[in-house]
Amino acid sequence: HYPLRRQRQMCIRDRDSTALNPIIDLGYYLESNQIGRNYQDDVALTKGFYSNVFLDSISSNDSSSIYEFSHSFFVSVLDDRFRIGIKNSSFDYFQNYLIDENLTSNYLTLNYTDSIKQNTIKLKIEKGISGYFEDELRGHFDFMYNLNEDYSLAFSAKNQILKPHSLINNSRLNHSFYSNEFDLSNDLDIGVILIQKESNSTLNIKARTLKNHIYFDTKGLAQSYNKSINILQIIGNKRFNFFENWNLNNRVTFQNINEDSILPLPSVYTFHSLYYENDFFDKTLKVQLGADLTYIGSYKGYRYNPSLSQFQLREEQESLGNIYQLDLFLNLRIKKSAKIYIKMENVLQAPFNENSSRIQDNPIPGRVLRIGLFWRMVN
C-alpha cells in the first residue's frame, strides 16, 4: 500500500488602496488536492485475510485516486469581519479504469468574525447550491465569553451534512466490488469548555449525534447505519506546578457511545506527564526530564484493511485495550539553535506483545529508544 497526498494553495487579494481602512476586500482563492493509493498482493498469500476476489485470482494491482480542483471568489467588508463568496469545485474519481468520472459542484460560503467587549464570535458556513454535492452543508459556530479575569467559557457548534463521494458509493477493487447509493450523513457536534486562564486548565463537555453514519463492516463493505449514534464526552485538562521546577500535566477523557458495536471505542483514556524543567548556563540550556503515562481502557476496536486503506469492524469477540504505556524522556534545548530529545518508549511492555494491540493484529513495537536532533544553521 502506497498512500499519496498532494496539496497546492494560492490566494490573491485586492484591497481598496485609496482608503486607510479599506471597506471592501476582493479575493480569489485557488486550491488543488490529490489523494491516491496503490495496493498489490499475492492472492494466495492473503486468502485467509480477504473474503472475496473479483478481478484477478492471481494478484491484486489496485489503483485509486481523487483529484479536487477548487477556485473561489469572495468579497469581504468591515475590515474582513464579514466575507461572502462563491466556490466552484471539480472532482476526478479514478479506480482501476473501471471508475473514471468527473463531478462538479458549486458552493456559497459565508464567514463572520467579530469581537464584542473581548468576547469572540466566529461563524463559518458552506452550502452546496448546485452539482453533485448540492445538498451538502457545513456550518461551524464558536463563541468565547470572558466570565471574569480568571475564567472563560467557550461554546462550539458544528454541523456537517455530507454526501458520500463516488468511491464510497462504488468500489471496483480486487477484494471489494459493489455499488451503493447512500443517503446524506448528518454529524452534529456541540461542546462547552470552561477555561481557567492562569493554568490553561479546561473542562470540556461535548455531545455528538451521527445519523446515517458510514462505516465498514467485518467483511470490509461500506454500510450506512440508519439509527442515531449518540456520543457524550467529558474531557479534563489540568496542569500542576510544584517545587518550582516540577510539572504534572493531565488529560482525562470519559466517553459514552450508545451504539458501541458500530463505534467500538474506549470509554476512558488518560495521559499524564511528570517532568522536571529548568534552565542552566545563564538560561542558554533548557532541560526537561520526565515520564509520560498513557492508559487506554478496553474496547472492541477495529482491524485495518490494507486493500481499502480503511479501518473495519472485527469479528473477534475478545476486547482490545486495557493498556498502560510508560515512556521516559529527556529534552534539551540550546537557545534557538538546537533541540535534542532522547525517549525510551513503552518501557513496561515486551516487544510486539499481543496484549499491546490497539488495532487487531498490530501490536506496538514495545521498548524502543528514539533519539532526535534539530540544528539550525546560523552564520
VODO-461065 format. One record per residue: x negated, y, z of N, C-alpha, C in turn; residue in one letter. Coordinates in steps of 0.05 Angstrom, whole numbers, padded with zeros to 5 digits, always signed. Example, Ala and Ser with C-alpha at 12.3 -4.5 7.8 and 13.67 -1.06 7.14 Angstrom:
// residues 2
-00264-00114+00156-00246-00090+00156-00264-00066+00156A;-00257-00045+00142-00273-00021+00143-00258+00001+00157S;
//
This chain:
// residues 379
-00017-00024+00000+00000+00000+00000-00018+00025+00000H;-00013+00043-00019-00030+00067-00022-00012+00092-00022Y;-00007+00104+00001+00010+00128+00001-00004+00152-00011P;+00012+00170-00023+00002+00194-00035+00021+00216-00030L;+00010+00239-00021+00027+00263-00017+00011+00287-00025R;+00023+00304-00043+00011+00329-00051+00031+00351-00048R;+00021+00375-00040+00039+00397-00036+00025+00423-00046Q;+00040+00440-00060+00030+00465-00070+00051+00487-00064R;+00041+00510-00055+00060+00532-00049+00048+00558-00059Q;+00065+00577-00067+00057+00603-00076+00080+00623-00070M;+00073+00646-00060+00094+00666-00053+00084+00693-00064C;+00102+00707-00078+00097+00734-00089+00118+00752-00077I;+00110+00775-00066+00128+00794-00054+00123+00822-00065R;+00144+00837-00068+00142+00864-00079+00159+00882-00061D;+00146+00900-00047+00160+00918-00029+00163+00946-00041R;+00182+00961-00031+00185+00988-00038+00163+01005-00026D;+00142+01010-00042+00118+01023-00032+00122+01053-00028S;+00145+01064-00036+00149+01093-00033+00157+01100-00004T;+00164+01080+00012+00173+01085+00039+00153+01074+00059A;+00150+01088+00082+00132+01078+00103+00144+01053+00115L;+00170+01053+00118+00184+01029+00128+00203+01020+00106N;+00194+01002+00088+00210+00994+00065+00236+00981+00074P;+00257+00989+00059+00284+00979+00066+00288+00952+00052I;+00279+00950+00027+00284+00926+00011+00257+00912+00005I;+00257+00886+00007+00234+00870+00001+00242+00848-00018D;+00230+00846-00041+00236+00826-00061+00215+00804-00061L;+00222+00780-00065+00202+00758-00065+00209+00735-00083G;+00188+00721-00090+00191+00697-00107+00173+00675-00094Y;+00185+00652-00090+00171+00630-00076+00171+00606-00093Y;+00147+00594-00097+00144+00571-00114+00132+00548-00098L;+00143+00524-00100+00134+00501-00085+00136+00476-00101E;+00116+00459-00098+00118+00432-00111+00109+00412-00091S;+00122+00389-00091+00115+00367-00073+00115+00341-00089N;+00096+00324-00083+00096+00297-00096+00090+00276-00075Q;+00107+00256-00074+00103+00233-00056+00103+00208-00073I;+00082+00192-00070+00081+00167-00085+00070+00144-00069G;+00075+00120-00078+00064+00096-00065+00062+00074-00086R;+00041+00058-00083+00036+00034-00099+00033+00011-00080N;+00046-00011-00087+00044-00035-00069+00038-00059-00086Y;+00020-00075-00077+00012-00100-00091+00011-00123-00071Q;+00019-00147-00079+00015-00170-00062+00015-00195-00079D;+00006-00216-00066+00008-00243-00078+00033-00256-00066D;+00053-00262-00083+00079-00271-00073+00076-00297-00057V;+00058-00314-00064+00055-00339-00050+00045-00334-00021A;+00028-00314-00018+00018-00309+00009+00038-00294+00027L;+00057-00280+00015+00076-00264+00031+00103-00277+00032T;+00105-00302+00024+00131-00316+00022+00145-00316+00049K;+00131-00320+00070+00144-00321+00097+00153-00294+00107G;+00143-00273+00095+00149-00246+00105+00174-00234+00091F;+00175-00238+00065+00197-00226+00049+00218-00248+00043Y;+00243-00239+00043+00265-00258+00038+00270-00263+00009S;+00264-00244-00009+00272-00246-00037+00250-00237-00055N;+00251-00248-00080+00233-00240-00102+00251-00235-00126V;+00249-00212-00139+00267-00205-00160+00254-00201-00188F;+00230-00190-00188+00218-00182-00214+00195-00200-00224L;+00178-00209-00205+00155-00225-00213+00150-00245-00191D;+00151-00270-00198+00147-00292-00178+00118-00297-00172S;+00099-00284-00186+00071-00288-00181+00059-00266-00163I;+00064-00241-00170+00053-00219-00155+00071-00195-00156S;+00068-00178-00136+00083-00152-00136+00064-00130-00144S;+00074-00113-00162+00059-00089-00171+00079-00066-00172N;+00087-00057-00149+00108-00036-00148+00096-00008-00148D;+00109+00010-00162+00101+00038-00163+00125+00056-00160S;+00125+00075-00142+00147+00093-00137+00136+00121-00133S;+00152+00141-00141+00143+00168-00136+00168+00187-00137S;+00165+00209-00122+00185+00230-00122+00170+00256-00126I;+00177+00271-00146+00165+00297-00151+00186+00319-00149Y;+00181+00339-00133+00200+00361-00129+00187+00387-00137E;+00201+00402-00153+00192+00429-00161+00214+00449-00155F;+00207+00469-00138+00227+00488-00130+00217+00516-00133S;+00235+00534-00141+00228+00563-00141+00252+00578-00130H;+00245+00599-00115+00265+00614-00100+00261+00644-00105S;+00284+00658-00107+00284+00687-00108+00298+00697-00083F;+00287+00717-00069+00300+00726-00045+00298+00757-00043F;+00317+00768-00028+00318+00796-00021+00320+00798+00009V;+00302+00814+00021+00303+00818+00050+00306+00848+00056S;+00321+00854+00077+00326+00881+00085+00320+00884+00115V;+00321+00908+00124+00317+00914+00153+00291+00903+00163L;+00269+00909+00148+00242+00900+00156+00241+00870+00159D;+00253+00856+00140+00252+00827+00138+00269+00813+00160D;+00286+00827+00173+00303+00814+00193+00325+00798+00180R;+00334+00807+00156+00356+00793+00142+00346+00786+00114F;+00349+00761+00106+00339+00752+00080+00360+00733+00067R;+00366+00739+00042+00384+00721+00027+00371+00714+00000I;+00375+00689-00009+00362+00681-00033+00376+00658-00047G;+00366+00652-00071+00375+00630-00087+00351+00612-00093I;+00355+00586-00089+00334+00566-00095+00343+00546-00115K;+00326+00541-00135+00331+00520-00155+00310+00498-00151N;+00320+00473-00149+00302+00450-00145+00306+00429-00166S;+00285+00418-00176+00286+00396-00195+00271+00372-00182S;+00284+00348-00184+00273+00324-00172+00270+00303-00193F;+00245+00292-00195+00240+00269-00213+00236+00244-00196D;+00252+00224-00201+00250+00198-00187+00240+00177-00206Y;+00220+00162-00197+00209+00141-00214+00204+00116-00197F;+00211+00093-00209+00205+00067-00195+00204+00045-00216Q;+00179+00035-00220+00174+00012-00237+00187+00014-00265N;+00189+00038-00276+00201+00043-00302+00230+00034-00304Y;+00242+00025-00282+00270+00017-00282+00287+00040-00272L;+00275+00058-00256+00288+00083-00249+00270+00106-00258I;+00280+00123-00275+00265+00146-00285+00286+00168-00291D;+00292+00184-00271+00313+00204-00275+00306+00231-00263E;+00318+00252-00274+00313+00279-00265+00340+00290-00255N;+00340+00301-00231+00364+00313-00219+00357+00341-00210L;+00377+00359-00213+00373+00387-00205+00394+00396-00186T;+00387+00416-00170+00406+00427-00151+00400+00456-00147S;+00420+00472-00140+00417+00500-00133+00427+00504-00104N;+00413+00522-00090+00420+00526-00062+00422+00556-00056Y;+00439+00563-00037+00440+00590-00026+00426+00590+00001L;+00407+00608+00005+00392+00609+00031+00397+00635+00045T;+00398+00633+00072+00403+00656+00089+00385+00654+00114L;+00371+00675+00120+00354+00677+00144+00359+00703+00159N;+00361+00700+00185+00365+00724+00201+00348+00721+00227Y;+00331+00741+00232+00314+00742+00256+00316+00769+00269T;+00320+00770+00295+00323+00795+00308+00315+00792+00338D;+00310+00814+00350+00303+00815+00379+00319+00837+00392S;+00335+00829+00412+00352+00848+00426+00343+00848+00456I;+00331+00870+00465+00322+00871+00493+00304+00847+00499K;+00285+00841+00481+00266+00820+00484+00278+00792+00484Q;+00303+00790+00475+00316+00765+00471+00317+00759+00441N;+00306+00736+00433+00302+00730+00405+00324+00713+00394T;+00333+00720+00369+00354+00706+00355+00342+00698+00328I;+00346+00672+00320+00337+00663+00294+00359+00645+00282K;+00366+00651+00257+00386+00635+00243+00376+00629+00215L;+00378+00603+00207+00369+00595+00181+00390+00576+00169K;+00399+00582+00145+00420+00565+00132+00412+00560+00103I;+00415+00535+00094+00411+00528+00066+00434+00511+00058E;+00449+00521+00037+00474+00507+00028+00472+00501-00001K;+00476+00475-00008+00477+00468-00036+00502+00480-00049G;+00499+00491-00073+00521+00504-00087+00527+00491-00114I;+00509+00475-00125+00514+00461-00149+00493+00439-00153S;+00498+00420-00171+00479+00399-00176+00483+00374-00159G;+00463+00357-00159+00464+00331-00145+00468+00335-00115Y;+00455+00355-00103+00457+00359-00074+00476+00382-00067F;+00497+00385-00083+00516+00407-00079+00528+00407-00051E;+00533+00384-00040+00548+00382-00014+00529+00383+00010D;+00504+00387+00006+00485+00388+00029+00487+00414+00044E;+00481+00413+00070+00480+00436+00087+00458+00432+00108L;+00441+00452+00111+00421+00452+00132+00424+00478+00147R;+00428+00476+00173+00431+00500+00190+00415+00497+00216G;+00402+00519+00224+00386+00519+00248+00389+00546+00262H;+00397+00545+00288+00401+00569+00304+00385+00567+00330F;+00369+00588+00336+00354+00589+00361+00359+00616+00375D;+00362+00614+00401+00366+00638+00417+00350+00636+00443F;+00333+00655+00448+00316+00656+00472+00325+00679+00489M;+00333+00673+00514+00343+00693+00533+00326+00694+00558Y;+00316+00717+00565+00299+00721+00588+00317+00725+00613N;+00317+00705+00630+00333+00707+00655+00322+00727+00674L;+00295+00726+00678+00281+00746+00695+00252+00744+00688N;+00235+00755+00705+00206+00755+00699+00194+00727+00700E;+00207+00709+00713+00195+00682+00717+00207+00661+00698D;+00232+00664+00689+00245+00643+00675+00258+00653+00649Y;+00258+00635+00629+00273+00640+00604+00290+00616+00598S;+00311+00621+00583+00329+00599+00575+00331+00600+00544L;+00326+00577+00532+00327+00575+00503+00349+00556+00495A;+00364+00564+00474+00385+00548+00463+00379+00542+00434F;+00383+00517+00426+00377+00510+00398+00400+00492+00388S;+00408+00497+00363+00428+00480+00350+00420+00476+00321A;+00420+00450+00313+00411+00443+00286+00432+00424+00274K;+00440+00429+00250+00459+00411+00236+00449+00406+00208N;+00447+00381+00200+00439+00373+00173+00459+00353+00162Q;+00472+00361+00140+00490+00344+00125+00475+00338+00098I;+00467+00313+00095+00448+00306+00073+00459+00284+00056L;+00453+00285+00031+00460+00264+00012+00435+00247+00008K;+00437+00220+00011+00414+00203+00006+00403+00207-00022P;+00376+00208-00024+00365+00212-00051+00366+00186-00067H;+00358+00188-00092+00362+00167-00111+00349+00141-00104S;+00325+00142-00092+00310+00117-00085+00320+00105-00059L;+00338+00118-00045+00352+00105-00022+00377+00091-00032I;+00391+00105-00050+00415+00092-00061+00409+00069-00080N;+00386+00070-00093+00378+00049-00112+00350+00040-00107N;+00345+00014-00109+00318+00003-00106+00313-00017-00128S;+00290-00014-00141+00282-00033-00162+00254-00043-00157R;+00250-00055-00133+00225-00066-00125+00225-00096-00126L;+00201-00108-00125+00200-00137-00128+00214-00152-00105N;+00213-00140-00081+00226-00153-00058+00251-00139-00049H;+00260-00118-00064+00284-00103-00056+00297-00092-00082S;+00320-00103-00088+00334-00096-00113+00364-00093-00107F;+00373-00068-00107+00402-00063-00101+00410-00036-00111Y;+00437-00031-00111+00448-00005-00118+00470+00001-00097S;+00470+00026-00087+00490+00034-00068+00499+00063-00075N;+00520+00071-00061+00528+00099-00063+00537+00108-00035E;+00516+00115-00019+00521+00121+00009+00535+00148+00012F;+00551+00151+00033+00564+00176+00040+00543+00196+00052D;+00551+00221+00054+00534+00241+00066+00529+00233+00095L;+00504+00236+00104+00497+00233+00132+00500+00260+00146S;+00506+00259+00172+00510+00283+00188+00494+00281+00214N;+00476+00299+00218+00458+00299+00241+00462+00325+00256D;+00474+00324+00280+00478+00348+00297+00461+00345+00322L;+00445+00366+00326+00425+00365+00349+00428+00391+00364D;+00436+00390+00390+00440+00413+00407+00422+00410+00432I;+00408+00431+00439+00390+00430+00462+00388+00455+00478G;+00383+00452+00503+00379+00475+00522+00353+00470+00536V;+00336+00491+00537+00309+00489+00550+00307+00511+00571I;+00300+00503+00596+00294+00521+00617+00263+00523+00619L;+00252+00547+00617+00223+00552+00615+00214+00568+00639I;+00194+00557+00653+00181+00572+00675+00156+00584+00662Q;+00155+00611+00661+00135+00625+00644+00107+00622+00654K;+00102+00624+00680+00075+00624+00690+00060+00598+00685E;+00073+00576+00690+00061+00550+00686+00069+00537+00659S;+00087+00550+00644+00097+00540+00619+00110+00512+00623N;+00122+00508+00646+00136+00483+00651+00164+00485+00639S;+00174+00463+00629+00200+00463+00615+00217+00440+00624T;+00244+00444+00623+00263+00423+00626+00282+00425+00602L;+00282+00404+00586+00296+00404+00560+00318+00382+00561N;+00343+00391+00556+00365+00373+00554+00376+00374+00525I;+00376+00351+00511+00384+00350+00483+00406+00329+00479K;+00426+00337+00464+00447+00318+00456+00448+00317+00425A;+00448+00293+00414+00446+00290+00386+00467+00269+00377R;+00480+00275+00355+00500+00256+00344+00494+00251+00314T;+00492+00225+00307+00486+00217+00280+00511+00203+00268L;+00519+00212+00245+00542+00199+00231+00532+00190+00203K;+00541+00166+00195+00532+00153+00170+00501+00152+00169N;+00490+00144+00191+00461+00142+00194+00450+00120+00175H;+00429+00127+00159+00417+00108+00141+00394+00094+00155I;+00395+00067+00154+00374+00051+00167+00369+00027+00149Y;+00347+00012+00156+00340-00012+00141+00344-00036+00159F;+00361-00055+00150+00368-00078+00167+00345-00098+00168D;+00350-00121+00180+00329-00142+00185+00319-00153+00159T;+00334-00151+00137+00325-00161+00111+00312-00139+00094K;+00309-00115+00105+00297-00093+00091+00316-00079+00072G;+00342-00082+00075+00362-00069+00057+00372-00044+00070L;+00374-00022+00055+00385+00003+00065+00415-00001+00072A;+00423+00010+00095+00451+00008+00104+00459+00035+00115Q;+00485+00040+00115+00496+00064+00127+00514+00056+00150S;+00508+00067+00174+00524+00059+00198+00547+00078+00200Y;+00572+00067+00198+00595+00084+00195+00607+00093+00222N;+00594+00086+00244+00602+00096+00271+00583+00118+00280K;+00591+00133+00300+00575+00154+00311+00554+00142+00330S;+00529+00152+00327+00508+00145+00346+00502+00170+00363I;+00505+00167+00389+00501+00189+00407+00475+00185+00423N;+00459+00206+00424+00433+00205+00438+00432+00228+00458I;+00426+00221+00483+00422+00241+00504+00394+00239+00514L;+00379+00261+00513+00351+00262+00522+00347+00283+00543Q;+00332+00276+00563+00323+00295+00584+00292+00294+00584I;+00280+00316+00578+00251+00317+00575+00240+00338+00594I;+00221+00330+00612+00209+00349+00630+00179+00351+00626G;+00169+00376+00626+00140+00381+00624+00132+00398+00648N;+00112+00389+00662+00103+00404+00686+00072+00402+00688K;+00060+00425+00693+00031+00426+00697+00025+00435+00725R;+00007+00420+00738-00002+00427+00765-00031+00434+00765F;-00039+00454+00780-00067+00461+00783-00074+00461+00813N;-00095+00447+00820-00103+00446+00849-00133+00445+00851F;-00143+00453+00874-00171+00455+00880-00186+00471+00858F;-00172+00490+00847-00182+00509+00827-00188+00497+00800E;-00202+00475+00799-00212+00464+00773-00198+00438+00765N;-00179+00428+00781-00166+00403+00774-00138+00409+00763W;-00130+00394+00742-00105+00398+00729-00091+00371+00725N;-00064+00372+00727-00048+00348+00722-00025+00357+00704L;-00025+00347+00679-00003+00353+00660+00015+00328+00659N;+00041+00333+00659+00060+00312+00659+00082+00317+00638N;+00089+00296+00624+00112+00297+00606+00128+00271+00610R;+00154+00274+00618+00171+00251+00624+00196+00253+00606V;+00203+00232+00593+00227+00232+00575+00245+00208+00582T;+00270+00215+00587+00291+00195+00591+00311+00198+00568F;+00320+00176+00556+00340+00178+00535+00359+00155+00536Q;+00384+00161+00528+00404+00141+00527+00416+00141+00499N;+00418+00117+00487+00428+00114+00460+00451+00094+00461I;+00475+00103+00452+00498+00085+00455+00497+00062+00436N;+00482+00064+00413+00480+00043+00394+00451+00035+00391E;+00439+00023+00412+00411+00017+00411+00404-00007+00394D;+00424-00021+00383+00419-00042+00364+00412-00030+00336S;+00420-00005+00331+00413+00009+00306+00389+00027+00310I;+00388+00040+00333+00364+00056+00340+00351+00043+00364L;+00335+00023+00361+00323+00008+00383+00298+00022+00395P;+00302+00043+00410+00280+00059+00421+00280+00057+00451L;+00257+00063+00464+00255+00060+00493+00272+00081+00508P;+00282+00074+00531+00298+00092+00547+00280+00111+00564S;+00255+00104+00567+00237+00121+00583+00209+00119+00571V;+00195+00141+00569+00167+00142+00563+00155+00167+00575Y;+00130+00163+00586+00118+00185+00601+00088+00188+00593T;+00078+00212+00597+00050+00217+00592+00039+00235+00615F;+00016+00227+00625+00003+00242+00647-00026+00245+00641H;-00036+00269+00646-00065+00275+00641-00077+00289+00665S;-00096+00275+00678-00110+00286+00701-00139+00292+00693L;-00148+00317+00696-00175+00323+00687-00187+00346+00703Y;-00213+00346+00704-00229+00367+00716-00238+00386+00694Y;-00236+00412+00698-00243+00432+00678-00260+00454+00691E;-00282+00461+00678-00299+00482+00689-00318+00493+00667N;-00329+00516+00672-00348+00529+00655-00375+00529+00668D;-00396+00526+00651-00423+00525+00661-00441+00543+00643F;-00465+00550+00654-00485+00565+00639-00473+00591+00628F;-00464+00608+00647-00452+00634+00641-00429+00631+00621D;-00413+00611+00626-00389+00606+00610-00395+00600+00581K;-00419+00590+00575-00424+00582+00547-00417+00553+00542T;-00413+00537+00563-00406+00509+00561-00381+00504+00577L;-00360+00494+00563-00335+00487+00576-00333+00456+00577K;-00326+00445+00600-00326+00416+00604-00298+00408+00614V;-00288+00387+00602-00263+00373+00612-00270+00344+00615Q;-00264+00333+00639-00269+00305+00644-00245+00293+00658L;-00233+00272+00647-00209+00262+00659-00198+00237+00647G;-00173+00232+00652-00159+00207+00643-00131+00213+00635A;-00122+00199+00614-00094+00201+00605-00080+00174+00610D;-00056+00175+00620-00040+00151+00625-00013+00154+00611L;-00007+00134+00594+00018+00134+00579+00033+00108+00586T;+00059+00112+00590+00077+00089+00595+00100+00090+00575Y;+00106+00067+00562+00128+00063+00544+00146+00041+00555I;+00171+00047+00561+00189+00027+00571+00196+00005+00550G;+00210-00015+00558+00216-00037+00540+00238-00028+00520S;+00237-00040+00496+00257-00033+00475+00256-00055+00454Y;+00277-00057+00438+00279-00077+00417+00259-00072+00394K;+00257-00046+00386+00236-00038+00367+00240-00046+00338G;+00220-00042+00322+00221-00046+00294+00198-00064+00285Y;+00199-00071+00259+00176-00082+00246+00172-00066+00220R;+00148-00066+00210+00141-00049+00187+00143-00066+00162Y;+00155-00054+00141+00158-00067+00115+00139-00053+00095N;+00116-00065+00089+00097-00052+00071+00109-00046+00043P;+00126-00064+00033+00137-00060+00006+00153-00035+00004S;+00168-00028+00026+00185-00005+00026+00172+00020+00038L;+00149+00016+00052+00137+00037+00068+00158+00047+00088S;+00172+00029+00101+00193+00036+00119+00193+00017+00144Q;+00203+00028+00166+00208+00010+00189+00236-00001+00187F;+00238-00027+00193+00264-00040+00192+00270-00054+00218Q;+00295-00062+00222+00303-00076+00247+00290-00104+00248L;+00287-00114+00272+00275-00141+00276+00296-00162+00281R;+00290-00186+00274+00307-00209+00280+00301-00220+00308E;+00276-00217+00317+00268-00228+00342+00282-00215+00365E;+00288-00231+00386+00303-00221+00409+00285-00210+00432Q;+00260-00220+00433+00243-00210+00455+00237-00180+00452E;+00235-00167+00474+00230-00138+00474+00201-00131+00470S;+00197-00108+00459+00170-00096+00458+00168-00076+00480L;+00145-00063+00482+00141-00042+00501+00134-00052+00529G;+00143-00036+00549+00135-00040+00577+00104-00040+00579N;+00092-00019+00566+00063-00018+00562+00052+00006+00578I;+00030+00001+00591+00013+00022+00602-00012+00025+00586Y;-00020+00050+00580-00045+00054+00566-00061+00076+00581Q;-00085+00069+00589-00103+00087+00603-00127+00094+00585L;-00131+00120+00581-00154+00130+00565-00171+00148+00582D;-00198+00145+00580-00217+00162+00594-00230+00180+00573L;-00234+00206+00580-00245+00224+00560-00264+00245+00572F;-00281+00255+00555-00300+00277+00562-00300+00296+00538L;-00292+00321+00543-00293+00342+00522-00313+00363+00529N;-00329+00370+00510-00349+00391+00513-00345+00412+00491L;-00346+00438+00499-00344+00459+00480-00366+00480+00485R;-00382+00485+00465-00404+00504+00467-00395+00530+00453I;-00387+00549+00469-00376+00574+00458-00356+00568+00436K;-00360+00581+00413-00343+00575+00390-00358+00560+00368K;-00381+00550+00376-00399+00537+00356-00395+00507+00352S;-00389+00493+00374-00388+00464+00372-00369+00452+00392A;-00357+00430+00384-00340+00414+00402-00349+00385+00400K;-00350+00372+00423-00358+00344+00425-00337+00330+00443I;-00327+00307+00433-00309+00292+00450-00317+00262+00450Y;-00315+00250+00473-00320+00222+00477-00296+00210+00491I;-00284+00189+00479-00260+00178+00491-00260+00148+00489K;-00255+00135+00512-00251+00107+00514-00221+00101+00516M;-00210+00090+00495-00181+00086+00494-00173+00058+00504E;-00151+00058+00518-00137+00033+00526-00156+00015+00542N;-00167+00025+00563-00187+00010+00579-00174-00013+00594V;-00148-00014+00597-00135-00035+00612-00128-00060+00595L;-00130-00057+00568-00120-00078+00551-00142-00092+00535Q;-00140-00118+00533-00159-00132+00516-00153-00126+00486A;-00173-00128+00469-00169-00122+00440-00147-00139+00427P;-00129-00126+00413-00108-00138+00398-00091-00158+00414F;-00085-00151+00438-00068-00167+00455-00039-00164+00445N;-00025-00187+00442+00002-00186+00431+00021-00169+00449E;+00015-00168+00475+00031-00153+00494+00029-00123+00489N;+00010-00114+00473+00007-00086+00468+00022-00076+00443S;+00037-00094+00430+00051-00087+00405+00073-00067+00410S;+00071-00045+00396+00093-00025+00396+00111-00028+00371R;+00099-00040+00351+00114-00048+00327+00108-00078+00323I;+00128-00094+00316+00124-00122+00314+00100-00129+00296Q;+00084-00148+00306+00060-00159+00292+00039-00137+00287D;+00040-00116+00303+00020-00095+00301+00009-00087+00328N;-00006-00105+00342-00017-00097+00368-00038-00076+00364P;-00040-00058+00384-00060-00037+00382-00088-00048+00388I;-00109-00035+00379-00136-00047+00379-00147-00055+00406P;-00137-00043+00428-00148-00049+00454-00170-00029+00460G;-00190-00037+00476-00212-00018+00483-00228-00009+00459R;-00227+00017+00455-00241+00029+00432-00256+00054+00442V;-00281+00057+00435-00296+00081+00441-00297+00099+00417L;-00288+00124+00420-00288+00143+00398-00305+00167+00405R;-00321+00175+00386-00339+00198+00390-00334+00217+00367I;-00330+00243+00373-00325+00262+00352-00343+00287+00356G;-00350+00300+00334-00367+00324+00334-00356+00344+00314L;-00352+00368+00323-00346+00391+00305-00367+00412+00309F;-00380+00421+00287-00401+00440+00289-00397+00462+00268W;-00394+00486+00277-00390+00509+00259-00417+00520+00251R;-00422+00521+00224-00447+00532+00214-00446+00563+00214M;-00463+00575+00230-00464+00604+00232-00492+00613+00225V;-00494+00634+00208-00521+00645+00201-00533+00659+00225N;
//
